Amino acid sequence: MHRRLVREALTSPWPTARKPMPPRASVLDPYKHLIDAILRADLDAPRKQRHTAKRVFDRLVDEHGMDNVSYGRVRDYIKRRKPEIWVEEGRGPPAVFMPQTHRPGEEAEVDFGDVYITLNGVRTLCYLFVFRLSFSGKAVHRIFVSQGQEVLFEGHLHAFEVLGGVPRGKVRYDNLTSAVARVLGFTRARVETDRWTAFRSWAGLEVFYCRPGIDGAHEKGGVEGEVGRFRRNHLVPVPDVISLADLNAQVDAWDRQDDQRRIGECPRTVGEYFAIEKPLLQPLRGALCGRQRREVGQPACGLPAVSARACFPAVGR
């Protein structure tokens, strides 16, 4: 061991930072200024007549004899450089992404996703309801044959029963028509349907409506990803079932199995995080009348057999 290393260790217990490596030369370097010039010229071009990455590549080949750079390298450079040029020219704010943190028992996200099943021998389009707690990642799933208002209520009731409570903070939704009658401009204000207003008031839900379109999907990315994860892992190949009741019983079993999985590089499982979160959920303000719903059951069409009014009399009045 060199004495210089010993001296550094005695000076500080932390190792000294390594010097950054000098940037390596790239075969694209002679053409970067040309690409930048094209992208800057596009700022004033009509929106539908701006250069695509393929068009930029073709121009470099045809006009400047570029023959040693792949299309993928040009495309990746344009993808990174274009938003930087927009910021440099004052045409748009920089895109800033901050990691989300969630307090236990505070927030959740809700979404529907399309799924196909073979129901009694017939290929049928159904809808996967997902209620996901943001802190633990614990998700409750239910499959229905529609996205109607009764289904929205039934999915929530099932989630409340499984989770044992309701989040104390915001629950994020997109602008589904069973809850939102009208979006008011570009604000967060919404005109809600009467029965949905009554339901969420009964349950004590604090709703947060995401922006319309693809931008809003990023505001509830946890449940968006959960829809795809569950569909890929549990609904491939396409399930072949006799009834939705049988399928949803299997969905409940898959949800219990998923408590043992880890999300990303989290040190604990979903179930271990949910054990921390569950006592912090707020109890429901009224009874779920689960016994009534179990006695009545579901009809063959898969829609809830008990109306919302039977469980929470304020709804629908």
N, C-alpha and C positions, 0 to 999 in steps of 0.2 A: 504494500500500500504506500503510495507516494505521500511525502510529508505535507505537500500542499493540500491533499485531500483531508489529512488529519487536522491541519490548521483550519480549514473551512468547517469541519465538523465541530471543532471547539468554539468557533465563532458563532455558529448558529445551528440549531438542530435541524433546520429545514435546508434541503439541497438548493443550490443556486439555480436559477432558471436557465434553461438552455438557450443559447443564441439561436434566433430564428434562421432557418435555412434560406439562402438567397433563392429568389424565384428561378425556376428552371426555364430555359428557353423553349418556346413552342413553335411548331411548324406553322402555326396560324399567325404568329407575330407580324410578319410582313403585310398581312392583309387586315389586321384589326382596325387600322385607321380608315380603310376603305369601307369596312362594314359599319363603323361608327358614322361615317359620312352618309351612308344610305339610310341608316336609322334616323339621323337628324333631319334629313330631307323628308322622310315620311311624316314628320310631325305636322307639316302643312299640307300633306296630300289628302285627297278624299279618303274617308275611312275604308271604303271598299276597294280602294286602289293602292293600298300599301303593300310593301314587300312581305312576302312570306319567307320563311327560312329557305325553302326550296328555290325561290326566285333569286334570293341573294346568292346562294351557292351557284346557281346557273350563270349568273352575271360574272362572278369571280372566275369561273372556268372559261367562259366565252370571251370576256373583255380583258382579263388580266393573266390568262394562261395558267391558272392555278391547277396543278395536277398532282399535288402531293398531300392534300388535306382531304379528309373524309367529310361527307355530308353531316355525320353525327357530331363531329367536332364544331363545325360551323353552327349547327342548330343549338348546341348547348351554350356556345358563347352568346348567341343572340338572345336566348332565353334569360341568361343572367344579365346581359348588358342593356337590353331594351328598357326595363324599369329604371335602371340607373340614369340613362339618358333623359328620360322623362323628368326625373327629379332635378337633374343638372340644369335642364332648360326651363324649370319652373312650371312644368305642365301638370304636375300631380304630386301629391304628398308621398313620402316614402312609405313603403309597406312595412309595418312593424308588427311582429308577432310576439306575444308574451305568454309564457307557460301559465296554464290555469291551475289554481289551487282551490280546493273545496273543503269546507268545514264539515265534519260528520253530522248527518241528520239535517242538513240545510237545503240542499238542492237536488233536483231530479230533472230528467228529460223524457219526453214522450214522443213516439213516432209510430207510423204504420209503414210496412213494407210489403210489396207484392210477393206472393209465393204460389207455386203451382203444386197441387197434390192430385193423386188419383183417388177420387172419392167414389166408392162403390162401383169401380170400373170405369168412371168417367173422369177425364182430365179436367180439373176445375181450378179456376183462378180464385185464390183466397187472399186474406190479408193478415199479416203478422203484427199484432199489437205488442209494443215493447214499452215498459216503464222501467227506467234505469236510474238508480241512485248514483249521483256524481262522485261522491267520496269513495265508496267501496267498489263501485262498478257492478254491484249486485243488480241483476236485471230479471224482470218477470215477463214472461212471454205468453201470448194466447193467440190462437188462430181462429179467425172468423171468416164468414163468406161475404161480408160487406164491411164498409167503413161508416155505417150509419150512426146516429146518435145513441141508440140503445147499445150498440157495440162499444162505443166510446165509454159509456157509463159502466158496462159490464167489465170491460178490461180494467178500468180503475178499481172497481170493487174487488176484483180478483187480486190485483196487486196489493191493495190495502190489507187484505186477509193474509197474504203470504208474508208481507213485510212486517205486519203488526203495527202499522202506524202510517203517518203522513209526514212528508218533509215540512220543516218549519219555515223554510225560505221559498225561493222561487222554483217553479216547475216550468220548464221551457217547452213551448209548443211551436209548430209551424201554423200556418193560417188555414187549418182544416175547416171545411164548410160546416161540419157538424157542431163546431164551436164558434166560428167567426162568420157573422152575416155580412160584414163589410169592412174592408181595410181603409182607414182614413188617411189618404195621401201617403207621404213618406214618413209619418210619425209612428210611434208605438201604439197609438190609440186604435181601438177596435170597437166595432159595434157587435156585441155578442148575441148569440141566440138566447132566448129567454130560459129555456130549460137548462142550457149549459151554465148560465149565470146562477140559476138556482142550485144546480148540482155542486159546482165548485164552492159556493157559499156554504152549503151544508157540510161539505168535506173539509172546509178550511184551507183550500188551495190558493196560494198566491201565484197567479199565472204570469208568465213572461212570454210575449209573442215575438218570435224572431222576424227578421226582415224577409220580405218575399223574395223568392228566387234563390239562386245559388249562394248569394252572400249570406242568406239566413241559415243555410245548411252548416256553415262554419260556426254558427253560434250554438249549435247543439251537436257538435261533432261526435261526442261520446255515443249517443244513441244511434246516430247515422252509421257509425262503424259497427255498433253492436248488431244492427239489423243484418248487415252483410256477413258478419262473423257467424251469427247463429244460423243463417240460411246456408252458408257454405259447409259448416261443420255438422249440422244435424238434418238438413233437408236435401242432401245430395247422397244417393240418388233420390228421385222424386218419391215421396212416401206413398204407399198403396194401402189405404185404410178403408174400413167399412163405414165409420162414422167419425165426425169431428170430436166426439166425446173420447173415443179411443185415442185419437191423435193428441188431443190436449192432455190426456193422462200421461202420454209419453213425453210431451213437452215439459210437464211438471217434473218428471224424473230427470230429464236433461238439465233443467235448471238446478236441481239439487247436485247433480254431478259437476256442473260448472262452478260450484262454490269452491272446488278444489284447485281451480286453475289460477295462474298468476297473470296479471296484466303487465305486459312489457317487462321492465326490470324491477317491479315492485318486490320487496322482500317478503311480503305476506300474501296469502291467498285471498281471493274475493271473500270467502266465508269468514276468514279471520278479521278482515276489515269490516265486514258487515256486523260481526259480533260487537265491535266497538260502536258502530253507528246505530244499531237497532234501539238501544235504550234511549237514544236522543231524539227519536222520532216522536212527534206529537200524536197522542191518541185521537181517534175519530170522535167527533162531537155527537154522533148518534150511532145507534146500533146498525150493523150491516145486514141484519135479518138473513144471515147466511143459512140458517136452518130452513127458512121458507124456500130459498132458492134451490137448496139441495133436494127438498121434497118435491118441488115442481119439476126440476130438471130442465133439459133443453129439448126443443122439438127437432125433427129430422133435418130441418133446414140449417141448423146450427146457430140460429139467432137466439138471444136470451129470451126465456119464456116469461120472466117476471118483469113487469114494467117498472120504470124508474119510480113511478108514483107509489108502488107498493112498498118500496124500501125507504124512500124519503118523501113524505107527503107534500113537501113544499114544491117539489119539481112538477111542472106542468100546470100549476094553478095560475 
